[in-house]
């Protein structure tokens, strides 16, 4: 079921996929087609905060998480990125060190794109450059919305919103008319919602008893999206 008309998903969701659609076949080959693919295991680091970048990355398959670690060693997940998306381009464009870390949320296939080749395509395609600027603006808006919303919400509302957004992310890899399955650890879910893992487990049980979701191991299936939206209390 679509979220259109029942939840303003655009306030909390963005994707870099559309930026690549404007590239010519030649530029797409330079940026993506000729780069070597590398397999990353679940939990494997793609880049770490504070490291100076020498390029950016493209996700062919899988999902990665963008996160920061606080002084107590706790991960705060900022965003989940899916296949056909670019990651790490902010630091390259700003010529600064990475301001966050990225690791594989699940087994993934990712290409590394050297800075020189990225800049070659960027300089040759003003439309691509404009799309990236638009994406950076959208990302800032999404993060600002998340901070504002989560700062005023209960643990239950935060988790409901996190599940709604994740459902959209996992929808990308779902065959049409097949159920959307969110496969994520309770620890990562806690990091996304900004609540304790114990609260995640407790609230998921509540959602199950209310027939909003079903679970099988790490997998979560949203069986009633309308009820989940109501529990999010987000308008």
Buried (B, 14 or more C-beta within 10 A) or exposed (E): EEBEEBBEBEBBBBBBBEBBEBBEEEBBEBBBEEBEEBEBEEEBEBBEBEEEBEBBBBBBBBBBBBBBBEEEEBBEBBBBBBBBBBBBBBBBBEEEEBEBBBBBBBBBBBBBBEBEBBEBBBEBBEEBBEBBEEBBEBBEBBBEBBEEBBEEBEBBBBBBBBBBBBBBBBBBBEEEEEEBBBBBBBEBBBBBBBBEBEBBEBBBEEBBEEEBBBEEEBEBEBBBBEBBBBBBEBE
